[in-house]
Each structure stands twice: as C-alpha cells, then as structure tokens.
C-alpha cells in the first residue's frame, strides 16, 4: 500500500505503514500507523486510546508542520496525559456527580473529576487498547478501531460494541466516523480530544488564533463545570464567536458579560450549541492562525462542540521533541452532545438502546488562508 509522489520537490512515500510504538505493562504491544496522503500530509495514530500522535498540515507557503500536541513515547501517555489526541468515551465530558437515572434504575459511574464523571471515567476509551485494522481506498488511507466495552465498565450499563474509523483524504481532511451498538440502554457520547496549535510545534499560546464558532447559544456551567441546564445567548458576551475573533481577546474579561463563566471554566471550557443542531453535516467552527496561515474547519453531525482553551496546561508536561506545553498552548474542539445530558431531559438525548445504531461523523479539514 505504498507509492511515491513528488510534493514540492521532495519524494514523499504515500500510503500506510505500521510499526511497534511500545509495550503496555501487561505485555501487549501498541502499534503506530503512519498515513501519508498524496499532498504529503501525515497522520500518525496508535491503537492505545486511538491517539493521534502526529498530524502535519501545510502553511501558506506549503511547508508541513506537526500541529497536534502529544508525546514521543508510550510511557509518557501512560504516566500522565490530559487526553492528548485520544478517542473519548463512553461519554465525552462530564456527568454530574457520576450519577444518572435511566428507565427507573439508578446508575453510579466512576468519579474522576472531583465529585463528577469526566470523559468516560478512570479508564475511559482513551486508556484502552483498541483492535486496529488499516485500510486503503485508492490513494486514501485510514484505520478502523474497534473496542468491546463490557457491561458495567466504569459503571455503564450494557455491552457496547464501538467502531471508530479515521480516514485521511487526498484533500487534507481527517474524517472520523463513530458507530456503536449495545445490549442494554446506555448513554453514549463519543468524541476526539486532539489539542491543536496551528503555528506548529512550539510553546507559543493559541491566544492569537482566530476562532469562529457557528453557535448562537452556549450551555453555561456551574463551579464544577456541569451545565446548569440553561441555553444562554452568546450575543454581547465573551462567548460570541460568530465572527472570527482572536481566542485571547476576551478570555480574561471576567468583569464583562460572560465573565463568571470564564472564571468557572478558567477560560473557555464550554459547550457551544450549534445554530444548526440538525443531524446533517454542517460547519461548526473555523480556526485561523494568522502567523502560518493555517486554517482548520470542523464539520460535524453533532449538535454541540466543546471549545477548550487549554486552561489546565501549566508547563508541567514535556511533549514531543522536548516542547514544554505551556498554559493555553493548545486548543480542543470536541464535537459532541451536551455535557450531563443524562441528567438534563431538555438536552438532546444521548441514550442508545438495543437494536439502534449510534452513528455520527466529524471532519477536521485543513486549508490555508490563501486558498480560494
Ligand atoms: C475537556 C474538559 C476540560 C478538561 C479537558 C482535559 O475539554 O471539558 O475541562 O477536562 O477536557 O483536561
């Protein structure tokens, strides 16, 4: 599945290849898949957590650089990671007090974020070894990840069969397709937790990146980052990203409109309610780095998107090539149903029932600001 192509004068070997990335403490091997597209864009993913360890994208001069945060070695991912690059499940983001009721029964989930449940619990889908099968469709390549989550895992009901496909297209898009089925009703909310810095691998913050989020409302949170259940208008607040706005321009405006929300989130760590909440694919967000000209668009079938401005990064993590990941040196755009939906009946439902198939798609598209 390898072939060569000439890209900007360099010979790039397009295709998909794999190698051993490391070994888990229980002796199981972790595999790294390297996908190179015909444009030279490279994606590296491992089957531990489905983690994207590297993703290159061209700047406005056509120079490729790695734009995701992560580590060089498996051991660093095992020691401590703020979910760098991983698949998140069974439930992306928080479930208040780790409790919910479903069909008259009460469920207690693992609590791993104060009194709350976050990103699937102590060992969510970001910390399991997935089965991985590489595939090719012409000159486009990807990996299919599958995982059988047993009944009771992290407190969730039902055996859940999960399939997540990553595909790198020939036009610089990464397509994530999620699927799941269950034998008992259970909440499901899968997402991807890559941290981006479109300037490339550096310790610079993302505060100069211009963010657009096509949302008229967001879901305000309490001190524990659990949605209150309200939908608040972004208009006139620091949460209005309907026009491209530098991330840093209002992030410290705690005395302004939306200020208390910025205090609770320590910056942006909020779910935005997409103006088009329909199930079709729509543009949810667009980010531009003025320095490199790189542009990232997020298209999704989900009703919401968590914009997280890297507020928990604090220079204690040393990443790839010795890069120190400073406060706010990466951002995440996690497409999703809203946090704490199992306890908020007015939010779109996240319950999957036997006989149904959970199916959703998100696309990260990479361009530059000189593209037509
Ligand atoms: C999500 C959450 C944040 C934080 C990060 C990981 O974006 O909303 O509060 O947990 O993941 O550190």
Boltz pocket constraint, residues with backbone or C-beta under 6 A from the ligand:
constraints:
  - pocket:
      binder: B
      contacts: [[A, 82], [A, 83], [A, 93], [A, 118], [A, 225], [A, 269], [A, 306], [A, 308], [A, 312], [A, 332], [A, 334]]
      max_distance: 6.0
